[in-house]
Amino acid sequence: MGRLVYTAITSLDGYVADAAGSFEWAAPDAQVHAAVNDLEREVGTHLYGRRMYEVMRVWETMGDAPDDPAVIADYARIWRGADKIVYSTTLAATTTPRTRLERSFDPDAVRALKASTARDLSIGGPTLAADAIRAGLVDEWHQFVTPVVVGGGTSWLPGGVTVHLEMLGTRRFDGGVVHLHLRTRPDGS
């Protein structure tokens, strides 16, 4: 059975984008990028909302230049090797291979997908992740906390939801980013 994993690079105050919509402050250095790559190797299917898909589809062509850093080329290969499901009511069509479009997020369909696969699924983007969190679908959480306070913007977590988590591990990177690895407690306590 696959796990649904939510990974985000956040500010110290819990945002994935600042009030202006920028996330340049969250650009990972090579060490953090390599750690994210290692997490993504286990993913067979990415679940995206429209906005996150539009950000991520650059990986279809990025990483092909001979002077691209190895960590970038590695991530591009990982991303291209996974299936993608995009949930959108406004996107006319997807533009990348191995990608299908769904008009609405169906928690039961995601549960069935988790049950039918041996590989993990990842959920990208805080809006879609909020739907999965509210439905109790997220099994593991990876938060990469960047040492910056942005004071507002797009939160990585939805409000009004309580989820009990168990800390599985932490790692501090040379640039100050801290990785928190957690899992949802199976008993809910």
C-alpha positions in Angstrom: 0.0 0.0 0.0 1.3 3.4 -0.9 1.6 6.3 1.5 0.4 9.8 0.8 3.3 12.2 1.6 3.1 16.0 1.9 6.4 17.8 1.5 6.8 21.6 1.7 9.6 24.1 2.0 8.3 26.7 4.4 9.3 29.8 6.3 9.8 29.7 10.0 6.3 31.1 10.4 4.8 28.4 8.3 4.3 29.9 4.8 5.1 28.4 1.4 4.8 31.8 -0.3 4.9 35.3 1.1 2.1 37.9 0.9 3.2 38.9 -2.6 3.1 35.3 -3.8 6.9 34.9 -3.9 8.7 31.8 -2.8 12.2 32.8 -4.0 13.3 32.8 -0.4 12.6 29.1 -0.3 14.9 28.1 -3.2 16.8 25.1 -1.9 20.6 24.9 -1.9 22.2 21.8 -3.4 22.3 20.0 -0.1 18.6 20.5 0.6 17.7 19.8 -3.0 19.6 16.4 -2.8 17.6 15.5 0.3 14.3 16.4 -1.5 15.4 14.3 -4.5 16.0 11.3 -2.2 12.5 11.7 -0.8 11.0 12.0 -4.3 12.6 8.8 -5.6 10.0 6.8 -3.7 7.1 8.6 -5.4 5.2 6.9 -8.1 2.4 9.5 -8.5 2.3 13.3 -7.8 -1.0 14.9 -7.0 -1.1 18.6 -7.9 -3.6 21.4 -8.0 -3.4 23.7 -11.1 -1.1 26.3 -9.6 1.5 23.8 -8.3 1.4 21.9 -11.6 2.1 25.1 -13.5 5.1 25.7 -11.3 6.3 22.1 -11.5 5.9 21.4 -15.2 9.1 23.3 -15.9 10.9 20.0 -14.9 9.8 18.5 -18.2 12.6 20.5 -19.9 14.7 21.7 -17.1 17.9 19.7 -16.3 18.7 18.9 -19.8 21.5 21.4 -20.4 25.1 20.1 -20.0 25.9 22.8 -17.5 22.9 22.1 -15.2 24.0 21.0 -11.7 23.8 17.3 -11.1 21.1 17.8 -8.4 18.9 19.6 -11.0 19.3 16.9 -13.7 18.6 14.2 -11.0 15.4 15.8 -9.9 14.3 16.3 -13.5 14.7 12.5 -14.2 12.8 11.7 -11.0 10.0 14.0 -11.8 9.6 12.8 -15.4 9.6 9.2 -14.2 6.5 9.6 -12.1 2.9 9.9 -13.0 1.0 13.1 -12.3 -2.6 13.8 -11.6 -3.7 17.4 -11.8 -7.0 18.5 -10.1 -8.4 21.6 -11.8 -11.7 23.0 -12.9 -10.0 25.7 -15.0 -7.1 24.0 -16.8 -8.0 23.1 -20.4 -5.4 20.3 -20.7 -2.1 19.1 -19.3 1.1 19.7 -21.3 3.4 17.0 -19.9 3.6 13.2 -20.5 2.3 10.8 -17.8 -0.2 13.4 -16.6 -3.9 13.2 -16.4 -6.5 15.8 -15.5 -9.2 15.4 -13.0 -11.9 18.0 -12.5 -12.4 17.4 -8.7 -10.5 16.0 -5.8 -12.2 12.7 -4.7 -10.9 11.4 -1.4 -12.3 8.0 -2.0 -10.5 7.7 -5.3 -7.3 8.7 -3.6 -7.8 6.1 -0.9 -8.3 3.5 -3.7 -5.2 4.7 -5.4 -3.2 4.4 -2.2 -4.5 0.9 -1.7 -3.7 -0.2 -5.2 -0.1 0.9 -5.4 3.2 -0.1 -3.8 4.8 3.2 -4.5 4.2 6.4 -2.5 2.0 9.3 -3.7 3.0 12.9 -3.0 0.6 15.8 -2.7 1.9 19.2 -3.8 0.5 22.6 -3.1 -1.2 23.8 0.1 -4.7 24.1 -1.3 -4.9 20.6 -2.6 -3.0 19.3 0.5 -5.6 21.0 2.7 -8.3 18.9 1.1 -6.3 15.7 1.7 -5.5 16.7 5.3 -9.2 17.4 6.0 -10.0 14.0 4.6 -7.4 12.3 6.8 -5.4 11.0 3.8 -1.9 12.3 4.6 0.3 9.6 6.1 3.7 11.3 6.2 4.8 14.9 6.4 8.2 16.5 5.4 8.6 20.1 6.3 11.8 21.9 5.3 11.8 25.0 7.6 13.8 27.9 6.0 15.3 30.4 8.5 13.2 33.3 7.3 10.1 35.0 8.7 7.9 36.3 5.9 5.0 37.6 8.1 2.1 36.3 6.0 1.1 34.7 2.8 0.1 31.2 1.8 0.2 28.8 4.8 1.4 25.3 4.3 -1.4 24.0 6.6 -5.1 24.6 6.6 -6.8 26.2 9.6 -9.4 24.6 11.8 -7.9 21.1 11.5 -6.3 19.0 14.3 -3.9 16.2 13.3 -1.9 14.3 15.8 1.6 13.6 14.5 4.6 11.5 15.6 8.1 12.9 15.0 10.2 10.4 13.0 13.3 12.5 12.7 15.0 15.8 12.2 18.0 17.0 10.2 19.7 20.4 10.1 21.4 21.4 6.9 24.5 23.6 6.6 22.5 26.5 5.3 20.2 26.5 8.3 17.2 24.7 6.9 15.8 22.1 9.3 13.9 19.1 8.0 11.1 17.7 10.1 9.9 14.2 9.2 6.5 13.3 10.8 3.8 10.8 10.4 0.1 10.9 11.2 -0.6 8.9 14.3 -2.6 5.9 13.2 -4.8 6.0 16.4 -5.5 9.7 15.9 -4.3 10.6 19.5 
